[in-house]
Amino acid sequence: MDKNRIVAAAIVAAGIVTFGVLLKCALDHFTDRDRCVTVKGLSVKEFPADKVVCPLVFKEIGDNLQDLYTNINAKNKIITDFVESYGIAASDISIAAPEIVDLQAERYLSERPPYRYNVTSVVTISSSDVDKVKHLMAQQSELLKKGVALVAGDYRYNVTYDFTGLNDVKPAMIEEATKNARAAAEKFADDSDSKLGRIRRASQGQCSITDRDANTPDIKTVRVVTTVEYYLED
């Protein structure tokens, strides 16, 4: 009987020891899993804009709407012919309805102007032929010879440039950003006498497209940020 008790006690003791070893291993594994480093990787590249929207604006003033309508149509035709002469497709040109201001209806004018109507007409180019549009923009003075004076400085009618190829370049930029993130994580691991383990989680951060600077809005800076979390191992 005493012998059986000794055997039973030995089995229980062995079980306790085994359980303790397994528990320690589990705790060590759990602790190792909590040792992580989170880093960000950045990829920055410059691309030329692949779309431009260019409004060409002029104004007409007068008292007779019929005469104004005739003059506006004639000048719109001059502008569209000018634009097409630089190789811009007719489908890339649109003419907005004229904006008419009746100055006699303005209640807050202190003095009556010498004319009643102020009419604004906008011919807009929306094209992927950025170089052609830039070239014709540099030649706008030619329109003065044809009697068309374009208006500049109205914030509503600024020339805008866009880059629409983000989805084409983003995969390669994400790859580069992820490599940069891993390099930073490896440096952190080396400095902490650890080894870099596998990825715990990763996410694509912000993708942004901005003008390179105020003077070259037709050159876009694309930034892609990735955030990666790695396990650290001894």
C-alpha positions as CSV (number, residue, x, y, z in Angstrom):
1,M,0.0,0.0,0.0
2,D,2.8,2.3,1.0
3,K,4.5,1.4,-2.3
4,N,1.4,2.4,-4.3
5,R,1.2,5.7,-2.5
6,I,4.8,6.4,-3.4
7,V,4.3,5.6,-7.0
8,A,1.1,7.8,-7.1
9,A,3.0,10.6,-5.4
10,A,5.8,10.3,-7.9
11,I,3.4,10.4,-10.8
12,V,1.7,13.5,-9.4
13,A,5.1,15.2,-8.8
14,A,6.2,14.3,-12.4
15,G,2.9,15.8,-13.7
16,I,3.4,19.0,-11.7
17,V,6.9,19.4,-13.0
18,T,5.8,18.7,-16.6
19,F,3.0,21.2,-16.2
20,G,5.4,23.8,-14.8
21,V,7.8,23.3,-17.7
22,L,4.9,23.6,-20.3
23,L,3.6,26.7,-18.5
24,K,7.0,28.3,-18.5
25,C,7.4,27.6,-22.2
26,A,3.9,29.0,-22.9
27,L,4.7,32.1,-20.9
28,D,8.0,32.6,-22.6
29,H,6.3,32.1,-26.0
30,F,3.6,34.6,-25.0
31,T,6.2,37.1,-23.9
32,D,8.1,36.7,-27.1
33,R,5.0,37.3,-29.1
34,D,4.5,40.6,-27.3
35,R,8.0,41.8,-28.3
36,C,7.3,43.9,-31.4
37,V,8.5,46.9,-33.2
38,T,6.3,49.2,-35.4
39,V,7.9,51.1,-38.2
40,K,6.8,53.3,-41.1
41,G,8.2,53.2,-44.6
42,L,8.1,56.0,-47.1
43,S,8.3,56.0,-50.9
44,V,8.4,59.4,-52.7
45,K,8.5,59.9,-56.5
46,E,7.8,62.6,-59.0
47,F,5.6,62.3,-62.1
48,P,4.4,64.7,-64.8
49,A,0.8,65.6,-64.7
50,D,-1.3,63.6,-67.2
51,K,-4.4,65.8,-67.3
52,V,-4.9,69.5,-67.5
53,V,-8.0,71.6,-67.1
54,C,-7.5,75.1,-68.6
55,P,-10.3,77.7,-68.6
56,L,-10.0,80.5,-71.1
57,V,-12.1,83.4,-69.8
58,F,-13.2,86.7,-71.4
59,K,-15.8,89.4,-70.6
60,E,-18.1,91.5,-72.7
61,I,-19.9,94.6,-71.5
62,G,-22.8,96.6,-73.1
63,D,-26.5,97.5,-73.0
64,N,-27.9,95.3,-75.7
65,L,-28.1,91.6,-74.9
66,Q,-28.5,90.6,-78.6
67,D,-25.3,92.4,-79.6
68,L,-23.5,90.8,-76.6
69,Y,-24.8,87.4,-77.6
70,T,-23.5,87.8,-81.1
71,N,-20.1,89.1,-79.9
72,I,-19.7,86.2,-77.4
73,N,-20.5,83.6,-80.0
74,A,-18.0,85.1,-82.4
75,K,-15.2,85.2,-79.8
76,N,-16.0,81.7,-78.6
77,K,-15.5,80.6,-82.2
78,I,-12.1,82.4,-82.4
79,I,-11.0,80.7,-79.2
80,T,-12.0,77.2,-80.2
81,D,-10.3,77.6,-83.6
82,F,-7.2,78.8,-81.8
83,V,-7.2,75.8,-79.5
84,E,-7.8,73.3,-82.2
85,S,-5.0,74.8,-84.3
86,Y,-2.6,73.5,-81.6
87,G,-3.8,70.0,-82.0
88,I,-6.4,69.8,-79.2
89,A,-9.4,67.6,-80.1
90,A,-12.8,69.3,-80.3
91,S,-14.1,66.7,-77.8
92,D,-11.7,68.2,-75.2
93,I,-13.2,71.7,-75.6
94,S,-16.4,72.8,-73.8
95,I,-18.2,76.2,-73.7
96,A,-20.2,77.1,-70.6
97,A,-23.3,79.1,-70.7
98,P,-22.5,82.8,-70.3
99,E,-22.7,84.4,-66.9
100,I,-24.7,87.6,-67.1
101,V,-24.7,90.3,-64.4
102,D,-27.4,93.0,-64.7
103,L,-25.7,95.9,-63.0
104,Q,-29.0,97.9,-62.8
105,A,-30.3,95.1,-60.6
106,E,-27.4,95.6,-58.1
107,R,-28.9,97.3,-55.1
108,Y,-25.6,98.4,-53.5
109,L,-23.9,100.2,-56.3
110,S,-23.2,103.9,-55.3
111,E,-22.9,105.0,-58.9
112,R,-24.6,103.8,-62.0
113,P,-22.1,102.3,-64.5
114,P,-21.9,103.4,-68.1
115,Y,-23.2,100.0,-69.3
116,R,-25.9,97.7,-68.0
117,Y,-24.6,94.1,-68.6
118,N,-21.4,92.4,-67.7
119,V,-21.1,89.0,-69.3
120,T,-18.5,86.4,-68.6
121,S,-17.8,83.5,-71.1
122,V,-15.6,80.5,-70.3
123,V,-14.1,78.1,-72.9
124,T,-12.6,75.1,-71.0
125,I,-10.0,72.7,-72.2
126,S,-9.9,69.4,-70.4
127,S,-7.2,67.3,-72.0
128,S,-4.5,64.6,-71.5
129,D,-2.3,66.4,-74.0
130,V,-0.6,68.4,-71.3
131,D,2.3,69.6,-73.4
132,K,0.1,70.8,-76.2
133,V,-2.1,72.8,-73.7
134,K,1.0,74.3,-72.0
135,H,2.3,75.3,-75.4
136,L,-0.9,77.0,-76.5
137,M,-1.2,78.8,-73.1
138,A,2.2,80.4,-73.8
139,Q,0.8,81.7,-77.1
140,Q,-2.4,83.2,-75.7
141,S,-1.3,86.7,-76.8
142,E,-2.1,85.7,-80.3
143,L,-5.8,86.0,-79.4
144,L,-5.3,89.7,-78.7
145,K,-4.5,90.2,-82.4
146,K,-7.9,88.6,-83.1
147,G,-9.7,91.0,-80.7
148,V,-10.1,88.6,-77.7
149,A,-8.6,89.7,-74.4
150,L,-8.5,86.9,-71.9
151,V,-9.1,87.6,-68.2
152,A,-6.6,86.3,-65.6
153,G,-6.5,86.3,-61.8
154,D,-10.0,85.0,-61.0
155,Y,-9.5,82.1,-58.5
156,R,-12.6,80.4,-59.9
157,Y,-10.9,79.8,-63.2
158,N,-7.4,78.6,-62.3
159,V,-5.5,76.1,-64.5
160,T,-5.3,72.8,-62.7
161,Y,-3.1,69.8,-63.3
162,D,-3.8,66.2,-62.2
163,F,-2.0,62.9,-62.1
164,T,-4.4,60.0,-62.7
165,G,-1.9,57.1,-62.7
166,L,-1.7,56.5,-59.0
167,N,-3.1,53.0,-59.3
168,D,-0.5,52.1,-61.8
169,V,2.5,53.3,-59.7
170,K,1.2,52.4,-56.2
171,P,2.1,48.7,-56.1
172,A,5.8,49.4,-56.8
173,M,5.8,52.3,-54.4
174,I,4.2,50.2,-51.7
175,E,7.0,47.6,-52.3
176,E,9.6,50.2,-51.9
177,A,8.0,51.7,-48.8
178,T,7.8,48.3,-47.2
179,K,11.5,47.6,-47.9
180,N,12.3,50.9,-46.3
181,A,10.2,50.0,-43.3
182,R,12.0,46.6,-43.0
183,A,15.4,48.4,-43.1
184,A,14.4,50.6,-40.2
185,A,13.1,47.6,-38.2
186,E,16.3,45.7,-38.8
187,K,18.3,48.6,-37.5
188,F,16.1,48.8,-34.4
189,A,16.5,45.0,-33.9
190,D,20.3,45.3,-34.2
191,D,20.4,48.1,-31.7
192,S,18.4,46.1,-29.2
193,D,20.4,42.9,-29.6
194,S,17.4,41.1,-31.2
195,K,16.6,39.5,-34.4
196,L,13.8,40.6,-36.7
197,G,10.9,38.1,-36.9
198,R,8.0,37.8,-39.2
199,I,5.4,40.5,-39.8
200,R,2.7,40.7,-37.2
201,R,0.5,43.1,-39.2
202,A,0.9,45.6,-42.0
203,S,-1.2,48.4,-43.4
204,Q,-1.0,50.9,-46.2
205,G,-1.0,54.4,-44.8
206,Q,-1.6,57.6,-46.6
207,C,-1.2,58.1,-50.3
208,S,-0.9,61.8,-51.3
209,I,-0.4,63.7,-54.6
210,T,0.8,67.3,-54.3
211,D,2.4,69.9,-56.5
212,R,6.2,69.7,-56.5
213,D,6.2,73.5,-55.8
214,A,4.2,76.6,-56.5
215,N,6.0,77.2,-59.8
216,T,5.6,73.8,-61.3
217,P,2.1,72.5,-60.6
218,D,2.4,70.3,-63.7
219,I,5.0,68.1,-61.8
220,K,3.4,66.0,-59.0
221,T,5.0,64.5,-55.9
222,V,3.5,61.2,-55.0
223,R,4.0,59.9,-51.4
224,V,3.1,56.4,-50.2
225,V,3.4,55.4,-46.5
226,T,3.2,51.9,-45.1
227,T,3.1,50.9,-41.5
228,V,4.5,47.5,-40.6
229,E,4.7,45.7,-37.2
230,Y,7.4,43.0,-36.8
231,Y,8.0,40.4,-34.1
232,L,11.4,40.6,-32.3
233,E,13.2,37.4,-31.4
234,D,16.3,36.7,-29.3
